[in-house]
Amino acid sequence: MNDYRAVYDILSEIYKQRAFASIALSRKIESADNRDFVTRFVYGVLARDVELNWYIGALTSKKPQNSVLILLKMGMYCVEYMDSVPDYAAVNTIVELAKKVGKSASSGFVNGVLKSFCRARPALPEDRTAALSVTASVPLWIVKAYVKQYGFDKTREFLTVAPEEREHMRVDVTRTTMERVKSELDALGAEYAPDPALDDCLFVRNSPKLKKLLDSGICTFQSRCSVLCCNAAGVTDGCKILDMCAAPGGKSVCLASRAKDVSVTACDIYHHRLELIAAYARRMRRDIDVRLMDATEYNAAMASQYDIVLCDVPCSNLGVAAKKPDVYLFREPSSIDALAEEQYKILCNGAKYVRVGGEVIYSTCTLLKEENCDVVKRFMRDHRGYTFIDSCQYLPDGSGTDGFFVAKLRRDS
Ligand SMILES: C[S@@+](CC[C@H](N)C(=O)[O-])C[C@H]1O[C@@H](n2cnc3c(N)ncnc32)[C@H](O)[C@@H]1O
């Protein structure tokens, strides 16, 4: 019961106070007996939120209040996804939990709805896009936007494919060799495989025994798309690079390792996040100039100063939903317009900081064209003196890539 109570408390913080899942978990996980169970339970409910809401809507005549909603979601998640817990035990545990969290008056209702759910699952919507929204557990407005952009079949493919579960590891081959890291992994009994597209990367099954190797700073976990984005920058010896939105520093550190005598200035708007960049750079033995900066504000001192400017802009994160299931929770269509405006401002400023002949990389971890090619198109329409070189929209297609967008522009005058 203690762990169910911990899950309820954590979900309450997330649903009622809009706390980030990772932060709510780290605050409350201490009180759990089985941390792994609690973490999987919390992330599981969040990942199936749209689906659970659909079931609740179909089995109740009016929307239950928040606490009851959380209890029902927990119960339905246990029944549907936790094979180790018999249905009757799950229902009893949630009914008892309702009493413990001050919802005794609703315990009969919770019992009734969960028992109906155990007897038969409500039918899916008839419309195939609405049905996909439920089965993939992605909000309908997002599924509709994907279908419009990618077509139904492609959307269904990337929303239902099993994500790559192994971590993606980049080896700093300027400080070691792939052979040395592979033999260290062998010695640790770690499971790994080469990345078919990236010579200095591996897919590795994560485990606590990798800690010492990672701490040594000769290799790091860095997502496949993050490495591909840095490679698109085409860093050469002596390059001067500005990373406008840099925390926690994954791309800054990678860019710094891509050639000799590279200087990287890494900025972020949040002071506490600058420390993440500094700590990561220390671990990876890279010298990086870390600065507090609001990338939406123009800074004349930076004009035409850099060979490469990376605008890895804040975005809706929809392309990494498999790793962060809470990205959908409070996302509204109107927030996409606000993000696109901020992204455009950052790109406009970044484009001014690059020298003539230098390149701007614009990237996001999202799949929506409004934050991706539309922002780049708007920039190209409004600005002379830049050439669009190329762009790539990666899909979370099970190959280890996230939903990620990279575009490359050159400043000509
Ligand atoms: C996509 S993340 C960057 C990830 C990073 N490039 C990496 O590879 O590790 C976006 C970052 O932009 C920062 N940010 C948000 N608004 C900003 C702004 N107006 N100016 C500068 N940084 C901003 C956020 O704090 C966040 O760290």
The ligand as a Gaussian input file, in Angstrom:
#p B3LYP/6-31G(d) Opt

LIG

0 1
 C       16.498000      21.868000     -26.390000
 S       17.199000      22.438000     -24.925000
 C       18.894000      22.510000     -25.354000
 C       19.609000      21.206000     -25.312000
 C       21.106000      21.366000     -25.501000
 N       21.411000      22.063000     -26.736000
 C       21.829000      20.044000     -25.488000
 O       22.110000      19.461000     -26.536000
 O       22.144000      19.560000     -24.386000
 C       16.762000      24.107000     -24.936000
 C       17.454000      24.954000     -23.886000
 O       17.072000      26.305000     -24.165000
 C       17.027000      27.003000     -22.953000
 N       16.252000      28.226000     -23.226000
 C       14.909000      28.409000     -23.212000
 N       14.607000      29.674000     -23.566000
 C       15.801000      30.292000     -23.816000
 C       16.155000      31.610000     -24.201000
 N       15.220000      32.553000     -24.424000
 N       17.452000      31.909000     -24.328000
 C       18.418000      30.967000     -24.098000
 N       18.141000      29.711000     -23.730000
 C       16.857000      29.375000     -23.595000
 C       16.410000      26.015000     -21.983000
 O       16.763000      26.359000     -20.652000
 C       17.051000      24.698000     -22.450000
 O       18.180000      24.434000     -21.679000

